[in-house]
Amino acid sequence: MANLSTSYMGLSLKSPFVIGASNLSDNVDRLKKLEDAGAGAVVYKTLFEEQIELESLELDNDLEAYNERHPEMVRIFPELHHAGPRGHLHKLKKAKSALSIPVIGSLNCITPSTWGDWAIRMQDTGIDGLELNFYSSPSKFEVTGAEIINTQLEVLREVTSKVTIPIAVKLSPFYGNPLEVISRMDKIGVKAFVLFNRMYQPDIDIDAETMKQSYVFSRSDDSRLALRYCGLLYSRINAQLSAATGIVTAEEAIKMLLSGANTLQVVSAVYKNGPDYVKSMISEVDAWMKMKGYESIDEFRGKLSFVNLKDPFAYTRAQYIDILMRSSEWINPWFI
């Protein structure tokens, strides 16, 4: 087999396939199957501040509900500490102990001051790295884009100053200029960027006339945006790159590596096909490398990135204009 090892966040991985943060990664037995299938690393299920606060509030309400039903009863329950986040940390530590591949924690907070505290607690579990989920769902008209970015930069400075493990940032694509934001974060000392965060969007049940939640698996076409930015960023920043969303076949994986990605985060493909699908994708990448005469990923990674292409417009809007100018070559006959 060809050498599929790679480096990510400064960590050595046996393969570029990383299991992204999801419900897939909160079960040790499932993680061991994914490790056996060839996964190079796993990003453990995200710890959300909203979930922590909600669980803590619910527990407090349960404990306090009947505290003063009699004047002499100040408390009917002993004083307890909320176990929700502690349970998450315990399971994270257990996963780290059970696996030989790198285990990366995932954190998403709302309050700026909370990030650093929980980053330290997650580091104390022994994890190999930490992925910070940065995205904003605007609900206030008066908050500017600059304010959001500056807050994220401050959070990043705080976290990197408090922990010693490598930090990755998982970004949404919803910035005026993602390249500028990534460049500023790169200078702070981020070890890797995950491109991009797949955000759940609201939906409506028109029969019940209610809001509903639904899971939507990613498709191969969803990978195009990550491919563009991996290609644009390769070798132009210090941090390494992980492509996420739309990596559903070995073909997308190879494309991402050619554009400059160090790793590929897969979730939907494993949900739909099971752990052994990782082994199948690895076999297909290996077969492609043998056909092309590549012995290692480093021989072709970034080969089709922005800096290595003769066509300076390959990753810019000019390519789109060129396609439009040649539209007559593929025009749909239904519109003639």
C-alpha positions in Angstrom: 0.0 0.0 0.0 1.1 3.6 -0.7 2.1 5.8 2.2 -1.1 7.6 3.2 0.3 9.2 6.3 0.0 12.9 6.7 0.5 15.7 9.3 -2.3 17.7 10.8 -2.1 20.3 13.6 1.5 19.1 13.9 0.2 15.6 14.7 1.2 12.5 12.8 -1.7 10.7 11.2 -1.7 7.3 9.6 -4.3 8.5 7.0 -5.8 11.8 6.0 -9.4 10.6 6.9 -10.6 12.3 10.1 -13.9 11.5 11.7 -15.6 14.9 12.2 -17.3 16.0 15.3 -20.8 14.4 15.5 -22.9 11.8 17.4 -20.7 9.3 15.6 -17.8 10.2 17.9 -19.4 9.9 21.3 -19.3 6.1 21.5 -16.0 4.3 22.2 -16.9 1.0 20.5 -17.9 2.9 17.4 -14.6 4.9 17.5 -12.6 1.8 17.8 -14.3 0.4 14.7 -13.5 3.6 12.8 -9.9 3.4 14.0 -9.6 -0.2 12.8 -11.1 0.9 9.4 -8.2 3.3 9.0 -9.3 6.7 10.3 -6.3 8.9 11.0 -7.9 10.8 13.9 -11.2 11.6 15.5 -12.8 14.9 16.5 -14.9 14.1 19.5 -18.5 15.3 19.7 -18.7 19.1 20.3 -19.2 20.5 23.8 -21.7 23.3 23.4 -22.1 26.1 26.0 -25.8 26.3 25.3 -26.2 22.7 26.2 -24.2 23.1 29.4 -26.2 26.1 30.5 -29.6 24.4 29.7 -28.7 21.2 31.5 -27.4 23.2 34.5 -30.6 25.3 34.6 -32.9 22.2 34.4 -31.0 20.5 37.2 -31.2 23.6 39.4 -34.9 23.8 38.8 -35.4 20.2 39.7 -33.4 20.5 42.9 -35.0 23.8 44.0 -38.6 23.1 43.1 -39.8 22.2 46.6 -37.2 23.7 48.8 -39.5 25.9 50.7 -42.7 24.0 50.8 -42.4 24.1 54.7 -40.9 27.0 56.5 -38.3 24.8 58.2 -37.2 23.2 55.0 -34.5 25.3 53.4 -33.3 22.4 51.2 -34.7 18.9 50.7 -31.8 17.8 48.5 -28.1 17.8 49.4 -26.1 20.4 47.5 -25.0 18.8 44.1 -22.8 20.0 41.3 -24.1 19.8 37.7 -22.6 16.7 36.1 -23.4 17.5 32.4 -20.1 18.9 31.3 -18.3 16.7 33.7 -19.9 13.7 32.0 -18.7 15.0 28.6 -15.1 15.4 29.9 -15.2 11.9 31.4 -16.3 10.4 28.1 -13.7 12.4 26.2 -11.0 11.1 28.6 -12.2 7.6 28.1 -12.1 7.9 24.3 -8.5 9.2 24.5 -7.5 6.3 26.7 -9.1 3.7 24.4 -7.7 4.9 21.0 -4.2 4.9 19.7 -5.0 7.5 17.0 -5.1 11.3 17.9 -8.3 12.4 19.7 -9.2 16.1 19.1 -11.7 17.9 21.3 -14.4 20.2 19.9 -15.7 23.3 21.7 -18.3 25.9 20.9 -19.1 28.6 23.4 -21.3 31.8 23.4 -19.7 33.8 26.1 -16.2 35.1 25.3 -14.9 34.5 28.8 -16.0 30.9 28.8 -13.8 29.7 26.0 -10.5 29.8 27.8 -11.9 28.1 31.0 -13.3 25.1 29.1 -10.3 24.8 26.8 -8.2 24.2 29.8 -10.6 21.6 31.2 -10.7 19.8 27.9 -6.9 19.9 27.6 -6.7 18.2 31.1 -8.4 15.1 29.7 -5.3 14.4 27.7 -6.6 15.1 24.2 -4.1 15.7 21.4 -5.6 18.9 20.1 -8.6 21.2 20.3 -11.0 22.4 17.5 -12.8 25.7 18.2 -16.1 26.2 16.3 -16.3 29.8 15.3 -19.6 30.9 13.6 -22.2 33.5 14.3 -25.9 33.4 13.6 -26.8 37.1 13.5 -30.1 38.1 15.2 -29.3 41.7 16.1 -29.2 44.4 13.4 -26.8 46.6 15.3 -23.9 44.1 15.6 -21.3 44.7 12.9 -19.2 42.1 11.1 -16.1 43.7 12.4 -17.3 43.3 16.0 -17.9 39.6 15.5 -14.5 39.0 14.0 -12.7 41.0 16.7 -14.5 39.0 19.4 -13.4 35.7 17.7 -9.8 37.0 17.5 -9.8 37.9 21.2 -11.2 34.5 22.1 -8.4 32.9 20.0 -5.7 34.9 21.7 -7.0 33.9 25.1 -7.3 30.2 24.3 -3.9 29.9 22.7 -2.3 31.7 25.7 -3.9 29.3 28.1 -3.4 25.9 26.5 -0.3 24.1 25.2 -2.1 21.6 22.8 -2.5 22.6 19.1 -5.5 24.6 18.2 -7.6 24.2 15.0 -10.4 26.7 14.1 -13.5 25.4 12.3 -15.0 28.4 10.3 -18.2 29.1 8.5 -17.8 30.6 5.0 -19.9 33.6 6.0 -17.3 36.4 6.1 -16.9 39.3 3.8 -13.4 38.0 3.0 -12.6 34.7 4.6 -9.0 34.9 3.4 -8.4 38.1 5.4 -10.0 36.6 8.6 -8.0 33.4 8.2 -4.7 35.3 7.7 -5.3 37.3 10.9 -6.1 34.1 12.9 -3.1 32.4 11.3 -0.8 35.1 12.8 -2.1 34.3 16.3 -0.8 30.8 16.1 -3.6 28.6 14.9 -2.2 25.2 13.8 -5.0 24.3 11.4 -8.2 25.5 9.8 -11.3 23.4 9.1 -13.2 24.5 6.0 -16.1 24.7 6.5 -18.6 24.4 9.3 -21.9 22.9 8.1 -24.5 24.9 9.9 -28.0 23.6 10.5 -30.6 25.8 8.9 -34.3 26.2 10.1 -37.1 24.5 8.3 -40.9 24.7 8.3 -43.5 22.0 8.3 -46.2 23.6 6.1 -48.9 21.1 7.1 -48.5 21.6 10.8 -47.4 25.2 10.4 -44.6 24.7 12.9 -40.8 24.9 12.8 -39.1 21.6 12.4 -35.6 20.2 12.6 -34.2 17.8 10.0 -30.9 16.2 9.3 -29.5 16.9 5.8 -26.6 14.8 4.7 -23.9 16.5 2.7 -23.5 15.8 -1.1 -20.4 15.8 -3.2 -21.3 19.2 -4.7 -21.0 20.7 -1.2 -17.3 20.2 -1.3 -16.6 22.8 -4.0 -16.3 25.8 -1.6 -13.8 24.0 0.6 -11.9 23.0 -2.5 -11.7 26.6 -3.6 -10.3 27.9 -0.3 -7.9 25.0 0.2 -6.5 25.8 -3.2 -6.2 29.5 -2.4 -4.7 29.0 1.0 -2.2 26.2 0.4 1.4 27.3 1.3 0.2 30.9 1.7 -0.4 30.6 5.5 1.5 28.7 8.2 -1.5 26.6 9.4 -2.5 23.3 7.9 -5.8 22.7 6.2 -8.7 20.2 6.7 -11.5 20.0 4.2 -15.0 19.3 5.6 -18.5 18.9 4.1 -19.1 16.9 0.9 -16.3 14.4 1.3 -18.6 11.5 0.4 -16.4 9.5 -2.0 -12.7 8.9 -2.6 -12.9 11.2 -5.6 -13.7 14.2 -3.5 -10.9 13.2 -1.1 -8.3 13.1 -3.9 -9.5 16.4 -5.2 -9.1 18.0 -1.8 -5.6 16.6 -1.4 -4.6 17.9 -4.9 -5.9 21.4 -3.9 -3.8 21.4 -0.8 -5.7 19.9 2.1 -3.8 17.9 4.8 -6.8 16.0 6.0 -10.5 15.3 5.1 -13.2 15.3 7.7 -16.0 12.8 7.0 -19.3 12.5 8.7 -22.2 12.0 6.3 -20.5 9.3 4.4 -19.9 7.2 7.5 -23.5 7.8 8.8 -24.9 6.5 5.5 -22.4 3.6 4.9 -20.9 2.6 8.2 -17.4 2.5 9.6 -16.0 0.1 6.9 -16.7 2.8 4.3 -13.5 4.6 5.6 -11.5 1.5 4.6 -13.2 1.5 1.2 -12.2 5.2 0.5 -8.7 4.5 1.7 -8.4 1.6 -0.7 -9.7 3.7 -3.6 -7.2 6.5 -2.8 -4.4 3.9 -2.7 -5.4 2.5 -6.0 -5.5 6.0 -7.6 -2.0 6.7 -6.2 -0.6 3.5 -7.6 -2.1 4.2 -11.0 -0.5 7.6 -11.0 2.8 6.4 -9.6 2.6 8.3 -6.3 4.2 6.7 -3.3 3.1 9.2 -0.8 0.5 12.0 -0.4 3.2 14.6 -0.1 4.1 13.9 -3.7 0.9 15.4 -5.1 -0.7 17.4 -2.2 -1.2 20.9 -3.4 -0.2 20.1 -7.0 -3.3 21.9 -8.3 -3.3 24.7 -5.7 -3.3 28.4 -6.6 0.4 28.8 -6.2 1.2 25.8 -8.4 -1.1 26.5 -11.4 0.0 28.4 -14.4 -3.5 29.7 -14.9 -3.8 32.6 -12.4 -7.6 32.7 -12.7 -8.3 29.0 -11.9 -9.5 29.9 -8.4 -11.0 33.2 -9.1 -14.3 34.6 -10.6 -12.7 34.9 -14.0 -13.0 31.2 -14.5 -16.8 31.6 -14.0 -16.9 34.3 -16.6 -15.0 32.1 -19.0 -17.6 29.4 -18.6 -20.4 31.8 -19.3 -18.6 33.0 -22.4 -18.6 29.4 -23.6 -22.1 28.7 -22.5 -23.2 27.8 -26.1 -21.2 24.6 -25.8 -23.5 23.1 -23.2 -26.7 25.1 -23.3 -29.8 23.2 -22.3 -31.9 22.4 -25.4 -35.1 23.0 -23.3 -34.2 26.7 -23.2 -33.7 27.1 -27.0 
